[in-house]
Amino acid sequence: MRKILLLIAFGLFLNCGFSQIVKTLEFKGKISVNYLGDTALFYFRNDSLVVKQKSGVVGAVGVKGATGVKGATGATGATGATGATGGVAPLNLTLDSISCRENIKFPFNYTTSTFTVDSIFIIQTRTGVSTPDLYVTLKYGTDIEAAGTELMAATEITSYSSIVKIASFTSAIVPKGDMIWLVFPTITTKPRTFYLKVYGH
């Protein structure tokens, strides 16, 4: 009976397209058939016919699909904090001996924003052995022909070997759109060279 079932199963196996039999092993309860490079196994288990087919050759890897659509751009992050405002470059004025004259206005800056004076430095050199002796004042305003607002009161400067620092002012805040100028109210002895530097913010 088992042989008949095996023959029937084997016949069905052949009729299903597996016609190229390469090798048949000796039947001892099981029969193994190679076909087209694959193998089918026929055997009985508990009087039931079992047809077991081994896996075929793994097929080639399929073609890679197209790349998906790019997602939308994310929202822009918040703007970072504003950094501290940088310092203002110092204001400078240099005059020689000929230029140093009494009550002449020497404009040296125009403010494009409010300017607060922090300190003023003055350096003089002397001619020969003569010690420079003069008074200096600073003023500001929109009209240089007017009297202007006093920034620094008239101060006597006689030093020629060291820097003179001035940190006390009549009105240190210069409004936007004003000019700043220097005046020598009194000159007793002219310096060879006069240097002025104003620091502020």
BELLIN-V665602 format. One line per field, one symbol per residue. phi: phi as a letter, one per 40 degrees, with the letter a starting at -180 (. if undefined). A space follows every 10 residues. Layout:
# BELLIN-V665602
phi=???
This chain:
# BELLIN-V665602
phi=.ccccccccc ccdccchccc ccabcccbgb bbbcafgbbb bbabbfgbcb bbbccccccc cccccccccc cccccccccc cccccccccc cbabbccccc bcfbcbcbab ccadbbcbab bbbbbbbgbc ccaabbbbba icbccccgcc cbcdbcbbcb bacbbbbbbc acccccgbcb bbbbcabcbc ccabbbbbba a
